[in-house]
Amino acid sequence: MNKFKYVAFLATALVVLAACAPNAPDSAADVAAIKADGQVWYDLYNAGDADGVAALYAEDGVVMAPGAPAAVGRASIRDYIASDIANSKAAGLTSKGDEVTDGAAEGNMAWIRGSFSVIDSSGTTVDTGKYLTVYRRTNGQWQIIRDIWNSEIPLPGVTATSYSTTIGNDAVIADPQHYTVEFENDKVRIVRIKYGPGEKSVMHTHGPNAAIFLTTNAVRMTLPDGSSAEVTGEAGHTQWTDAEEHLPENLSDDPLEVVLVEVKE
């Protein structure tokens, strides 16, 4: 083959290969399609179609909704959605998607982030929130594989004290496993503290407080500077403590329980 024929052959081959090559993914079009699917979610939900909503998820999808355990797998997701729809209908609530803040797609993976509103029967917005949804393309179809959302309205009973708001992580917010609110008004907050044997918290804050020990305790208190001290107390003991930041660890083989009355400044 002379060089001119070879060049012509090579050029023809390149044209054929280019024609056969798959088109590059259109990321903008993918994100637009996913945004449209997001609105379909709300349409099906408000129509009471739990099966339709569940069909938007992959078989191995996971929903992480507020106030509920993770729903893993399409069947579990369907059960959660059906229950949530029933609760919303009983309360006369509907949901709508608001702004899709941003999103991206690359290959067979994509995500979007946005906000939503919950509206009562009078048309009043009673809740707002945000979500993050991750998609995977399977056999040409985008399906949700991870979905998480939460409300922007603070949970009742987890209001931080003035000290905690300005200084650090409030105990009830930082460690709800061990700290729960029993009562709260504009003057005090009563917090129940429960630790299992050997359990440990995270660094957190308390406002000025009076503690009532319901059990005998042996605790290691670690301070932000890394220093620590062991503290013991008998059941029925009471004490006053100024605002503080610490990380407690129950050193006992028995449960520990304390009632803390925090004074708001």
LOKE-450636 format. One record per atom (N, C-alpha, C, O): x, y, z. Coordinates in pm, whole numbers, plus 50000, padded with zeros to 5 digits. Layout:
<recs>
XYZ;...
</recs>
This chain:
<recs>
500874988250000;500005000050000;500905012350000;501755013750088;500725021749899;501555033749901;501075043150010;500005041350068;501885053350036;501585061550154;500305069450138;499635072450237;499945072950013;498705080649995;497485072050023;496535076450087;497535059549975;496435050350004;496355047350153;495275045850209;497545046450218;497555043550361;496915054850440;496145052650533;497265067150402;496695078850471;495195079250451;494455082050545;494745076450330;493305076550302;492585065750383;491515067950438;493235053850388;492645042850466;492545046550614;491535043950678;493615052550667;493645056250809;492585066650840;491915065750943;492425076450753;491425086950775;490025080950774;489175084650856;489785071650680;488475065150673;488205057050800;487095057350853;489225050050848;489065041850968;488745050551089;487905046951172;489405061951097;489145070851210;487715076251207;487075077551311;487225079351088;485845084151075;484865073451119;483895076251190;485125060751077;484235049751114;484265047651264;483215045851327;485465047751323;485565045851467;484865056951544;484205054451644;485015069151496;484355080351563;482845078751557;482135082051653;482355073851445;480905071951430;480385061151521;479255061651568;481235051151547;480815039951630;480985042751779;480365036151862;481825052551813;482105055051955;480855060452023;480105068151962;480615056652149;479455061852221;479585076652246;480695081752265;478455083752245;478475097952272;478875100452417;478535092652506;479595111352441;479975114952577;478715118352656;477775124152601;478665114752783;477485117752864;477225132652869;478165140552879;475975136552864;475575150552875;475215153153020;474085150853062;476185158153097;475975159753241;474845169353271;474045167053361;474775180353194;473715190153218;472345184053196;471405186653271;472225175853091;470935169353062;470595159253171;469435157953209;471615152253221;471385142553328;470875149453454;469925144753516;471495160553491;471065167853610;469645173153591;468845172753684;469335178053471;467985183053444;466945171953458;465865174053512;467295159953408;466375148553419;466155144553563;465045141153603;467225144953642;467115141253782;466285151453859;465495147753946;466455164253827;465635174553890;464155172153862;463315173753950;463845168253739;462455165253703;461935153253781;460785153153826;462785143053799;462415131353878;462115135354022;461245129554087;462865145354072;462635150054208;461225155354226;460615153054330;460705162554126;459345167554136;458325156154128;457275156754192;458655145754051;457765134054043;457615127854182;456525123254218;458685127654260;458625122254397;457515128954475;456705122154538;457455142154473;456435149454549;455035146954493;454065145754569;454915146254360;453615143654300;453055130154344;451875129054379;453905119954343;453465106654384;453165106254534;452185100054577;453995112854612;453795113054758;452455119554792;451675113954870;452185131154736;450935138154767;449715130954712;448595132954761;449925122554610;448825114454557;448595101854639;447655094354613;449445099554739;449305087654823;449825074954760;449445064054801;450685076154661;451175064454586;452515059854643;453575063254590;452475052054750;453705047254812;454485038054718;455715038354716;453775029754641;454455020854547;455195028854441;456315025454403;454555039554394;455195047954293;456445054754345;457455055554275;456365059754469;457555065954528;458665055654545;459815058354511;458325043954596;459325033554618;460005029354489;461185025754489;459265029754378;459825025654249;460915035254201;461685031654111;460995047154258;462045056554220;463385052754281;464425058154243;463365043554377;464585039554448;465135026454390;464395018154339;466455024854400;467085012354363;466725001554465;466335004654577;466864989054425;466554978054517;467414978854643;466984974454750;468634984354631;469524985454747;469554999854800;470505003754868;468525007654769;468465021454816;468325022354966;467885012955032;468695034055020;468585036655164;467975050455184;468415060255125;466945050955268;466325063755306;466685066655451;466485058255539;467225078555476;467595082755611;466755094955647;467185106355632;465535092255694;464585102755728;464735106855874;465185098755955;464385119155909;464515123356049;463545116156139;462415113256100;463995113156261;463105106956360;462745092656332;461745087756385;463525085756248;463195071856214;464485064356182;465455070356138;464495051056205;465655043056163;465795043456011;464825045955939;466985040955962;467205040455818;466355029355756;466285018255809;465715032455645;464965022455568;465885017155459;466255024555368;466245004455467;467224998655377;466524988955283;465884979455327;466654991455152;466004982955053;464654988555013;463994995255091;464254985654889;463034991554834;461794987654913;460904996054932;461704975354960;460524971055035;460404978855165;459314983255202;461524980555235;461514988055360;461195002755334;460475009055411;461725008055226;461425021955189;459945023655161;459335033555202;459365014055092;457935014755060;457105014955189;456145022655200;457465006655285;456725006255412;456835019455486;455855024455540;458045025255488;458225037955557;457405048955489;456715056655555;457495049655355;456775060055281;455265058655301;454575068655319;454755046255298;453315044055317;452875049255453;451835055755464;453665046455557;453335051155692;453395066255699;452535072555760;454415072155637;454575086655640;453445093655565;452945103955609;453035087955452;451915093455377;450645093155461;449905102955465;450405081955528;449205080655611;449195091255721;448165097255749;450355093455784;450445103555890;450215117555835;449535125755897;450765120355718;450585133555657;449145136055619;448615146955641;448495125955562;447085127455523;446215129655646;445295137855643;446495122355755;445705123955877;445835137955933;444905143155994;446995144255912;447225157755963;446865168455861;446995180355889;446425164255741;446065173855638;447265181155578;447155192855541;448405174255568;449635180455520;449985175855379;449725164455341;450585184855303;451165181355174;452595186655170;452955195755244;453415180755084;454805184955071;455075189854930;454455185254834;455995199154918;456365203754784;457855206554778;458455211254875;458435203554664;459835206654643;459995221354610;459245226754530;460975227654672;461255241854646;462455242854554;462485236754447;463435250454593;464605252554509;465515240354508;465795234554613;465965236354389;467055226654378;468345234754376;468665241254277;469065234454487;470205243454506;471325240654407;471825249854341;471705228054396;472745224454300;472715209454279;471945202154342;473565204954189;473635190654156;474745188254056;475265197753997;475095175754036;476135172253940;475965157753899;475395149753972;476475154553781;476445140853730;477765137853663;478335146253592;478245125753686;479465121153621;479345106253599;479235098553694;479365102253473;479195088153442;477835083353486;476805088953447;477825073053568;476555067153614;476185071253757;475325064953818;476825081753809;476505086553943;476125101253936;476665108853855;475175105254022;474735119154024;474145122454160;473825113454238;473995135454188;473355139754312;472705153354291;473075160954202;471705156054375;471115169354380;470905173254525;470745164654612;470895186254550;470645191554683;469595202454672;469655210754581;468625202454763;467565212354753;466815214254882;467265209954988;465665220754873;464855223754990;463405220054963;462985218454848;462635218855071;461225215155059;460405222555164;460955228255259;459085222455145;458155228455241;457035218655269;456685210455184;456475219655390;455305211955428;454185221955456;454375231655530;453005219555396;451915229155399;450675222655457;450355211255424;449975229955545;448765224255604;447545227255517;447675233555412;446375222755561;445165223755480;444725238155455;443945240655363;445205247555537;444855261655518;445815268755423;445625280555392;446845261555378;447835267555290;449015273755361;449875279955299;449055272055494;450155277555573;451355268155572;451195256055591;452535273455551;453765265455558;454085262755704;454325272055781;454105250055741;454325246255881;455715240455903;456125238456017;456435237755797;457785232355812;458555234955684;457975235255575;459845236855696;460755237655582;461965228855613;462275226355729;462625224355509;463775215655530;464645214955407;464405221855308;465655206455414;466565204655302;466875189955285;466675181955376;467355186255166;467615172255135;468855170855049;469315180454986;469395158855048;470495155054959;470165141254906;469965131854983;470105139954775;469715127354711;470785122954612;471235130854529;471205110354622;472235104854536;471595094554443;470815086054486;471955095354314;471375086654211;472455077954148;473635081354146;471995066354097;472845057754018;472075053853892;470885050753899;472745053953777;472095050153652;472295035253629;473425030353623;471165028053617;471195013653592;470325010653471;469135014053469;470915004353371;470185001153247;469505013553190;468375012953143;470235024753195;469735037153135;468735044753221;468225055053177;468445039953343;467455046453427;468105051553556;468845044353622;467835064153589;468335069653714;467485064853830;466265066253827;468125059253932;467425054654052;468105060254176;469325062054178;467325063054278;467865068654401;468525057454482;467915046954505;469755059754524;470435049754607;470625054554752;470735046354843;470675067554772;470765073054908;469935085854912;470015094254823;469125087155018;468235098655030;468155102855176;467805094755262;468465115355204;468415120355342;467815134255342;468125142455256;466945136955440;466375150355454;466145153355601;466085144255684;466015166255632;465725170155770;465035183555774;465085191455680;464385186055887;463645198355908;464575209455954;465605206956015;464185221755923;464935233255972;464345238856101;464855248556156;463265232756150;462645236856276;463325229256389;463375216956385;463855236256492;464525229256602;463575219556671;462385222356685;464105208156714;463315198556788;462895204356922;463665211856982;461695201056972;461295206157103;462195200557212;462575188857210;462525209157307;463265204257423;464755203257405;465425197657491;465315208457295;466775207957281;467355221957266;468435223657210;466635231957317;467145245557313;468385246657401;468375242257516;469425252357348;470655253757425;470515264857527;469745274157508;471255263757637;471305274557734;472115285957674;472805284157574;472045297757736;472795309057683;474295306057684;475015309857592;474765299257788;476185295657794;476555286457678;477545288557608;475735276157658;476045266357554;475995272657416;476765268957327;475075282157398;474955288657267;476215296357232;476625296657115;476835302557331;477975311157302;479325304357319;480325308857264;479355293357395;480655287457429;480935274357356;482055272357309;479975265557346;480315252657289;479105244357252;478015249657232;479315231257243;478255222057203;477375218357322;477845212457419;476115221857313;475175218757420;475075203657438;475045196257339;475015198957562;475025184657592;473885177257524;474085166457469;472685182957528;471515176157472;471625174757320;471165164857263;472235184557256;472395184057111;473595175357073;473535167556978;474685176857148;475915169457115;475795154657147;476395146357078;475035150957252;474975137057298;473575133357345;473355131357464;472605132657251;471225129457291;471065115257346;470045112257407;472045106557326;471975093057381;472005093357534;471385085057600;472725102957589;472915103457734;472185115057803;472025114957925;471745125057726;471135137057784;469785139857719;469705141557597;468725140257798;467395143157747;466725153757834;466945154357955;465905162057771;465225172857842;463925167657903;463095161757833;463755169858034;462535166058104;461565177858115;460345175958113;462095189858125;461275201858139;462105213958098;463325214158116;461425224158043;462155236258006;461205248058000;460085246957950;461655259558052;460965272158031;462035282958012;463185279757985;461645295558025;462615306157999;463595308258114;464515316358102;463415301158226;464285302758341;465205290858366;466365292658402;464685278658349;465495266658376;465275256158269;464315256558192;466195246758266;466045234758184;466465222858270;467565222758326;465585212958281;465875201058361;466275189858266;465505185858178;467475184758285;468045174658196;468265161758274;468835161858383;467805150658219;468075137558279;469295131458210;469375130758088;470245127058292;471495121358242;471505106558275;471325102658390;471735098158172;471805083758194;473005078058117;473125079957996;473875070958190;475005064058128;474945049358167;474665046058282;475205040658071;475385026558102;476765024058156;477615033058152;477035011958208;478365008858263;479465011458160;479395006458047;480465019158199;481615021658112;481365030757995;482265032657913;480165036557982;479865044957866;480545058557877;480805063657986;480815064357759;481585076657750;480845086457660;480205082357564;480945099257690;480275109457611;481245115657511;482285109757479;480885127457460;481755135757377;481905149157449;481165152057542;482855157257407;483045170257470;481785178657449;481305180057337;481255184257558;480025192157549;479985202357662;480845202557750;478955210857660;478845221557759;477545220557838;476565214757793;477575226557957;476385228558041;476385242858090;477435248758112;475185248458106;475085261158174;475205259058324;475305247658369;475205269958403;475245268558550;474135259258596;473005260358549;474445249958690;473455239658720;473585234158861;474635234858925;472445228758907;472415220859030;472175206358992;471225203458919;473015197359039;472925183059005;472385175159123;472755177559238;471505165659093;470965156459193;471355142359149;470885137659045;472195135559225;472685122359187;471675111759231;471415110159351;471115104559136;470135094059168;470825080659194;470215071659252;472065079459152;472835067159176;474215071059228;474675082259208;474875061459294;476275063459331;477095063359203;476835055159114;478085072159192;478795073259064;480295074559084;480775079159187;480995070358981;482435072358970;482695076258825;482515068258733;483125088558806;483205094258671;484575100558649;485145106758739;485095098658527;486295106058487;485845117858402;485175116058300;486225129958443;485905141958368;487145146758295;488155150158358;487075147058162;488185152158081;487825166158033;486725168457983;488765175558049;488535189458013;489095192357874;489875184457820;488715203657815;489185206857680;490695207357665;491215205057556;491425210457774;492885210957763;493545197357774;494765196257771;492715186557788;493245173057795;493445167857936;493645155857954;493395176458035;493525171958174;492255164858217;491185167058159;492355156258319;491195148758365;491275146658516;492335147558577;490105143658573;490035140858716;488905131058740;487895131258669;489065122558841;488025113058876;487145119158985;487635124659084;485825118058964;484855123959055;483925112959104;483445104959025;483665112559234;482755102559289;481645109659367;481815120959413;480505102859380;479385108459455;478425097459495;478285087359426;477745099559607;476775089859656;475385093259606;475085104859576;474525083159597;473125085459560;472505095059659;472695093559780;471765105059610;471155115059695;471985127459712;471495137659761;473265127059670;474155138559681;473705149559584;473245146559474;473835162059624;473535173459536;474735182659533;475525183259628;474885190059422;475995199459412;475675210359311;474865208359221;476315221659327;476195232759233;477475233559150;478575232059203;477325235959018;478475237358930;478245249358839;477165250958783;479275257658825;479195268658729;479235263158587;479525251358566;478965271658491;479005267358351;480345260658321;481395265158366;480295249758244;481515242258221;481455234558089;480395232858028;482625230158046;482765221657928;483605209657967;484685211158025;483115197657934;483845185657976;483395173557894;482455174257814;484095162257916;483755149457853;483725138957965;484775134858012;482535134458008;482435124558116;482565110258065;482225107157950;483055101558153;483105087158128;482725079858256;483325082158361;481735071158248;481295063458364;482315052358391;482475043258310;483005053058504;484025043158538;483445031158612;484155021558639;482155031758643;481525021358723;480995009958635;480775011758516;480804998458698;480164987158631;478644987958643;477934978958599;478144998658704;476715000758723;476245012858643;477065021458610;474955013658611;474425025458542;474565037958629;474625037158751;474625049258563;474725062158631;473525070658587;473185071158469;472895077358685;471755085958652;471795098358739;471955097658861;471645109858674;471695122858740;470585131558683;470285130658564;469975140058765;469075150458719;469805163758732;470325167058839;469855171258622;470585183858619;469585195258598;468815195058503;469605205058687;468755216858672;469635228458629;470345234458710;469565231558498;470385242358443;469645255658455;468475256658420;470345265758503;469765279058518;470155287258394;471335288258360;469165293058328;469445301058209;469825315258250;469155321358334;470865320358191;471335333858226;470765344058129;471045356058142;
</recs>
